[in-house]
């Protein structure tokens, strides 16, 4: 930020040159959030299916032992 402000004062850069990287980071931040939530959802689904699979296995063994 400081080098950009010196460039603006010296006339080598415009205010748009300072704002452009800030505006470009907003969509990338949003995409990063979507990616993180998608990965977390997949991890949660994997855990849920493992849990459900374990319950089914236990239930089947209980039924077999009762017979």
C-alpha positions as CSV (number, residue, x, y, z in Angstrom):
1,X,0.0,0.0,0.0
2,X,2.8,2.4,0.9
3,X,4.7,2.0,-2.4
4,X,1.4,2.4,-4.3
5,X,0.7,5.6,-2.5
6,X,4.1,7.0,-3.3
7,X,3.6,6.0,-6.9
8,X,0.3,7.9,-6.9
9,X,1.9,11.0,-5.4
10,X,4.7,10.9,-7.9
11,X,2.3,10.5,-10.8
12,X,3.6,7.1,-11.9
13,X,0.4,5.3,-10.9
14,X,-3.3,6.1,-10.8
15,X,-5.8,5.4,-8.1
16,X,-7.2,2.6,-10.2
17,X,-3.9,0.9,-10.1
18,X,-4.2,0.8,-6.3
19,X,-7.9,-0.3,-6.3
20,X,-7.6,-3.0,-9.0
21,X,-5.8,-5.6,-6.8
22,X,-8.3,-5.0,-4.0
23,X,-11.3,-5.5,-6.3
24,X,-9.7,-8.7,-7.9
25,X,-9.3,-10.2,-4.4
26,X,-13.0,-10.1,-3.6
27,X,-14.1,-12.8,-6.2
28,X,-11.1,-14.9,-5.3
29,X,-12.1,-14.7,-1.6
30,X,-15.6,-15.8,-2.5
31,X,-14.4,-18.7,-4.6
32,X,-12.1,-19.8,-1.8
33,X,-15.1,-19.8,0.6
34,X,-17.2,-21.9,-1.8
35,X,-14.3,-24.4,-2.2
36,X,-13.8,-24.7,1.6
37,X,-17.5,-25.3,2.2
38,X,-17.7,-27.8,-0.6
39,X,-14.7,-29.8,0.8
40,X,-16.2,-29.7,4.3
41,X,-19.5,-30.9,3.0
42,X,-17.8,-33.9,1.3
43,X,-15.9,-34.7,4.5
44,X,-19.2,-34.6,6.5
45,X,-21.0,-36.8,3.9
46,X,-18.2,-39.4,4.1
47,X,-18.4,-39.4,7.9
48,X,-22.2,-39.7,7.8
49,X,-22.1,-42.7,5.3
50,X,-19.4,-44.4,7.5
51,X,-21.7,-43.9,10.5
52,X,-24.8,-45.2,8.7
53,X,-22.8,-48.2,7.4
54,X,-21.6,-49.0,10.9
55,X,-25.2,-48.9,12.3
56,X,-26.4,-51.2,9.5
57,X,-23.6,-53.7,10.3
58,X,-24.4,-53.7,14.0
59,X,-28.2,-54.1,13.4
60,X,-27.5,-57.1,11.1
61,X,-25.3,-58.8,13.6
62,X,-28.0,-58.3,16.3
63,X,-30.6,-59.9,14.1
64,X,-28.4,-62.8,13.3
65,X,-27.6,-63.3,17.0
66,X,-31.3,-63.3,18.0
67,X,-32.1,-66.0,15.4
